[in-house]
Amino acid sequence: MYGDEKIINETQADGFGGDYAGLQINIMSLIYANEYIDESGIEKPLDPSKSEYSIECNGKKYCFSPSKVEEIDDFVLAATNNHLRTMVRFIATTEALMNYAKMPQYLTYPGARDAYKTNPNDFSMTGFNTSNIKGMDYFAALMEFLSERYSNGEHGYVQHWTFGNEIDFTGTWYTIDNYWKNNTTPSSDTYIEEFYRLLRVGKIAVGKYNADANVYAPFTHYWDYKPTPAENYDGRFSYKPREIVDGLASRSRLQGNFMWGVEYHPYCSTLPIADVITEDYMHGLKTGYMSGDDTSRIVTYTNLEVLDSYLSRPEIKCNGKGRPLFLMESGVAANSNPIVQQQQAAIIGFAYLKMSLLDNLVANTYYKYIGNDGLMSFALVESNREKHCGYYLLKDFGRLSMPEWNNKYSSYIGSCGFISNEPNYLAVINKVSKEFGTGYNFLDRYKEVYGEDEIYKSLI
């Protein structure tokens, strides 16, 4: 689940279960600056040494906000105590660009600071600048402090770290330059090099304390495409995720391969909607916007195997292993309408069974657990704690045998237009895969994972 420690404790107390929890951290006020640069360009020292949380890195002391550290402690320890593994996502909101005494100026990009002066309302987050030695040292110190803290057990464990949010939409979620000044972005090679350096620095830091910890690059649901401003205004300055993945993999092979993964947000082709498969079929596949191969413009739950298979390509793998895929932010929308909630449940059932059959998928942190009453949201539980039928379907996934689970919840499939006549969730997966032409053999994979049960035999 994606939320705070209160949600973790509630879901576990309720017996909902789960294996992973996700937390987003705004580092803008986490690491203190040791200096700031005034309007005339003069660097002046600051003394943040009063903090009880600090680390020595490359011969210099770096300090951290006690309240922010303790906030992270609460979440990670709650997750660990409830036997959940944790993914942490770092972001820096644009406030970092206007208050240099809070977040180190060297950890932000000059172009982004310039953009904030002229276009403060046009983007939401800034990138982490490791192109200068001071910025790199700040980021290394940040990663070493947190990696050490959340690897010894006293404060809980973090196994996965992702940097930024939806970096393909650089003009909104990971700004590194003043795109508005010249109405363009840096070359893809420049952008990829900036993020590659960040991944490598982060991996070195976390690897000192936990060799199994992974670092991730986060993306929207776009794949081999960058949208026009008319299609998606947030993507007016963007890159193709596939191009970034290819570039990161190429640099890894040339400069010493290391393991990093993809954090992906496989939202439906239209937001928000419950009957995802029908929508993706009508407005994705039929319009040419989606496909079952690696040229698909977007990847959703419907054709998720496209991305999973891509991460197993020889030129993408790391030392013979596929790149890990983590779905940090994904869900199915619904409102108070019972039919819509059945559609939500059916798509969740389809998605979770499919995900259990993929090779590189690490986890899906469902977004989100609690939502607004009666409105279209991705929630499984209304704010008054009224539970959708998808809540029970997901709660029972992995607890019941696969035939029991299918028999109990397959009736929801009939609420979805394109798949309404399918008898069980494996049949749905098989039909959708064939229709989209992904070439993925889900029947054989199901047999490997679940055996030749009655669900499998019904389709042979």
JOVENPE-V743989 format. One record per helix or strand of 3 or more residues. SS is the DSSP state (hx for helix, st for strand). FROM is the first residue (numbers start at 1). TO is the last residue. If there is no record, write none. Layout:
SS,FROM,TO ; SS,FROM,TO
//
This chain:
hx,5,13 ; st,20,26 ; hx,27,29 ; st,35,37 ; st,43,45 ; st,53,57 ; st,60,64 ; hx,66,81 ; st,85,91 ; hx,94,97 ; hx,105,107 ; hx,110,118 ; hx,133,149 ; st,160,163 ; hx,170,173 ; hx,179,182 ; hx,188,207 ; st,214,219 ; hx,233,235 ; hx,241,255 ; st,261,264 ; hx,276,285 ; hx,301,303 ; hx,305,310 ; st,325,330 ; hx,338,355 ; st,361,366 ; hx,389,396 ; hx,402,415 ; hx,425,436 ; hx,442,450 ; hx,454,457
//
